[in-house]
Amino acid sequence: MTVLARLEDQGDRAVVVNMNAARRGALSPDLYQAINDAVTLAQEPRIRAILLTSEGGFFCAGGDLNVLIERRGLTEAERRGKVDELHGVIRGLRGAPVPVIAAVEGGAAGAGLSLALAADLIVAEAGVKFTAAYVKAGLVPDGGLTSSLARILPRPLAMEICLLARPVTAERMEALGAVNVVVPGDQVLAAAQSLADHLAKGPPEAQREIRHMMAEAYEVSETAQLDRERNAMAQAAGAPEAGEGIAAFLQKRPPDFGAK
């Protein structure tokens, strides 16, 4: 049986490799399992980031339409269950204890775009396109795509992506702040690894708290978020990471947060 995804334990990072090249990186149970295993592995303190990448030149083309044709024969409840499998993966990435980096080569389409936007940081190949063509097949977005687009893009562009199914280039996404880095195709993985290197040198507890705070900021009132920031800052200011970080800043030296 062909394995369509794998998890690589690279010491201080968990790297998920989508190997479904024949289907342009389409979603697969193997990919779901590899991502879920990466989130579990990230519970270990030595893991400082999760990287999502692919083989075959295309990040992820989303759902396989042949599979969707088969699902038409299922009951609506069964179809909901299948979508919940994807949503469990997205929730897992959103709730991961470490930052998630997507290295997008070739492009990201449909639920593949949802997967990329579930990451905290995105490195994209120059000229690639981000597409959500659900509407062309009489379908609607899933994988949290509408939520992600509403959070990070102007409403007219989000509607253009979903209603008109128009591709958006990596360069335009970068200009709008939805992509962090755009590089030539042969530099995508290296650029993503560089971000992981940077994270590995930082304060893990502070990074974890920042992720949680940013996630909650979209869901709660400003008053509630101010309270969360107050409590988190009070705790962080007395923690060893702040002691080292402040001392290093005053002594004009790089901080040592115990990176291995």
N, C-alpha and C positions, 0 to 999 in steps of 0.2 A: 504493500500500500504506500502510495506517495505521501510523504510528509510535507505539509504546506506552510509550516511556520516552525520556528525554533526559538528557544530562549538561550541566550549566551550570558553566563555569569562572568563579567569582566572585572571582578574584584570590588570596585567601588561603584559599579553601575550594572544595571540589568538591561540587556539589549534584546529587543524583540525584532526578529527578522521575518518579514512576510515573504515566503518563498513561492507563492502562487503565480509565478511568472506567466504561465500559459493563459491565465485569466486576468492578466494585468493587475495582479495583486488583489483579486476579489476576496471578499470576506469568506472565512471558512471556520469550521469548528476548531481546527488546529490553531488558527490565529487567536480565536477567543481564549483557548486554553493557555497559549503562550503568554498572552497579556495578563490573564488572571494569575498565572504562576509568577510573572514578574512583579505584580503588586504584592503577592505573598512574600516573595524574596525580599522586597523592599522594606519589609518589617525589620530586617536585620540592620543594626546600626551602621555597618560598614557600607551599605548601599546608599549612594548619595543622589542617584538619578536613574530614571528609566528612559531609554531611548527607543523610539519606534522607527524602524527603517525597513527597507525592502530589497529584494533581489529582482533582477529582470527589467529594471528601468522605469517602473511605475509604482508609486507609493501604494495606492489602493483605489480600485475602481468601484468599490462599494459592493452592493448585493449583486449576486449572479442572477440575471433575468431568467435563466433556465430553471433555477431553484424556485424563483417566485412563481413561475408557471405551475410548477408542481404543487406549490402551496395553495393555489386556487382551489384545489380539491379538498383542503382541510376546512374544518369548521372555523368560524370567526374566533372562537375562544382559543383554538389551537394556533391560529395565526398570531393572535396576541402573545401567546407564549413564545413563539419564535422571535418576535420583535423584542420581547423582554430579555431574551438572551443577549442581544446586542446592547440593550440598555443597561444590563448588569455589567457589561464590560466598560461602558462609558462611565457609569457610576463608580466603578472600581478605580479607573484612572483619575477621576475627579477627586476621589477620596484617598488617593495614594499618599503615603507619608513623605514622599520625596518629589521633587519637581519632575515633570514629564517633558521630554523634548521630542518633537517630530521632525524627522529628516525626510523632506518631501522631494523625491526625484520623479520626473516624468509627469506628475500631476496627481490630483486627488479629486475623486468624483463621488457624488452621492454620499453613502454612509462612510466612504473613505474620507470625504471632506469633514464629516462629523467627527471621525476618529482624529484627524489632524487638529481640528479646533478644540478637541478635548485636552490637548497638550497645553502646557504652560508657556512653552517657547517653540517657535517654528522656524526651521531653516529650510529654505526652498531653492530649488534650481532655477536659475534665470530663465525666463520665458515660459515656464510651465503654467498650466491653467488649473484653476479651482472651479469645479462645476457641480451643479445640483440639477440634474435633468429629470428629476422625478416626474414633473408635470407632463413631460413628453410621453410618458408611459401611463398617464392617468393615475399617477401615484402622488403621495405627499411625503415630505421629509420625515426622517426618523433619526435616531441616534443623538437626539438633543440638538439637531442642526438649527432649528428655528430659535432655540434659546441662545445658542452660541452666536448666531448672526445678529440677533437683536441686541446682544450685549456689546459687540465689538464693531459693528458697522452702522453707518447711517441707514435709516429705514428705506429710503429709495433704492439704495444699492442692494440691501437684503432682499427687497421685493423683486428687484431685477434678477437676482440670482435664482430665486425660487419660482417666481411667476413666469419669467421669460426664459429661464434656463440658459442665460447667457454666461459663458465662461468669463472669469476674471483672472487676469495675469498675476503672477507672483509680484511683479513690480507695482501694480496698482494696490495689491493687498498690503505690500510693505509701506507704500505711501500713506495708506489709511491706518497704519499701526496694527494690522492684523497678522503680519508676518514680521519676524524679528530680523532675519538675515536673508539676503538673496545673493547666491554665489553661482559660479559655473557648475555644471553638473558633476564634474569630477572632484569637486571640493565640498559637496554637500555633507557627506558623512564626516569628513574631517572637521568641518565647521561645527557640526552638532557635537562631536567628541570634544572640541575645544570648549564649548559651553559647559559640557559635563565636567571637564577638568576645572573650570572656574568654580562651579558649584561645589566640587569636592574639596576645595580649599576654604570654603566659607563655613560659617557657624551653623551646624545642622539643626539645632533647636530653633534658632531664629528663623531659618528658612522654612521649617515646618510650620511655625506659627504664622508666618507671613502668608503662606499658601492658604491656610485655614481662614485667616482673616479676610483675604481677598475673596474667597469663595462665599463667605457669609455676607460680604458687603453688598452683593447683588440682591440679597434676600431680605435684609432687615432694614429698619429705619435708621436714619443718621444718628439719632439719639442712642439707639441700641449699639450701633457700631462704635460710637464714641466711648461708651462704657466698656466695650470689648477691648478697644485700643488702650484705654486707661489701665485695665487689669493686666493686659499682656505686657505693657511697658513696665509697670510696677514689678512684675515678676522677672522680666528680662534684665532689668537694671541691676538686680541683685544676684544674677546667675553668673557662673564662671565665664561663660562666653563673653559677656559684657566686660568683665574684668580684664580679660586678655585683649579684647578689641580696643577698649579705651586706652589701655596702657600702650599698645602698639601704635595707636594713632599719636599719642603724646610723645612717644619716643621715636617717631618717624621711622618705623620698621614694619615689615609685613607681619600681620598677626599669625599666630600658630594656633589653629583651632583643633589640632590633633588629627589633621588629614594624614591618611596613610599613603 
